């Protein structure tokens, strides 16, 4: 079982960040309590391009963490990463920022 930690197409990550920003719903309780910060999450993109096994590496608040999981469950399919033309699992870490104006 190979798990790739090689560089991947930055355009996929940028598209994913844009997609996340459109999907996130700031929990009302966190808005009211002025809770903000960056949730750091990692997950695997499997050989079929599906996002699996998300884990919070650094949480901020249980409601924000829960919202990150909700959004990740709806993730579009990724182009699987490859080594020598063979699709492999890849583990990715992404910071997701919740900010108040």
N, C-alpha and C positions, 0 to 999 in steps of 0.2 A: 504494500500500500504506500504509494508515493503521495506526499503532501507537499505541494509546491509553495515556496516562499519567494519565488522569483518576481521580478518586476512585471506588472501587467499593464495593459493598455490604459494609460491615464484618462483617455476619453471616456472609457466605461465608468471609471470612478467619478469623474465630473458629472456625467449624465445621472449616475446614481445619487449623487449629492443633490442635484437639482430636483430629481424625482422625490427624494426624501423631504426636501423643503416644501414641496407642494402637498405632501401627504400628512405631515405632522399636524396634530391638533394640540395646542398648548392646553394642558389640563386647567380648568377654571380655578380649582383650589390652589394650584401653584401660582397662577396669575394673582389671585387675591392675596396670597401670602408673600408675593414678590420673590418666589423661588426661581432661580435661574442657574445655568451652568452648563457644563459639557459632559454628556454621557459618552463614555468610550466603550464601544462594543466591538467584539470580533465575531466572525462567522466563517463558515466554510462555503465555498462555491464548489459543488461536486462536479463529477465528470459530465453530467447532463446539463450543467449550467444553473442548477437550482441552489438557492441560498438555504443552507441547513445549519443546525447546531449553533444558534446565536448565543453569546455569553456576554454579560456585562462585565467589563474589566474595571470600570470606574463609574460608579453610579453617583447620582446627585440627590434624588428623592424617589421613593418607590413609584409615585405616579408618573414621573418623567421616564423612569426605566420601563415601566409598563407600556407607555406610549411608544417607545422605541421598539419594543418587542412586537407591538401591534402592527406597526408600519413594516417591519422586516418580514412579518408573516405574509404580507401582500406583495413582496418584492417581485418585480418582473424577472424573467429568465435572463441569465447572463450568458455571454459567449464564454464557454469553458476555456480555461487556460491550458496551455499545452507545452509539452517538452518533446522536441523532435516529432512533431505532428501527432502526438498522442495526448488526448485530454487527460488532465490530472486534477485531483482535489487541490484547492488553494485556500489558505487561511488568510483572511483580510481583517485589518483593524481600522475602524472608522470612528472619528470623533463626531458627535452630533450635538450641536449647540442649541440650547434653548435660551433665548435672550429677551429681555423686556425693554421696551423703549421708555 
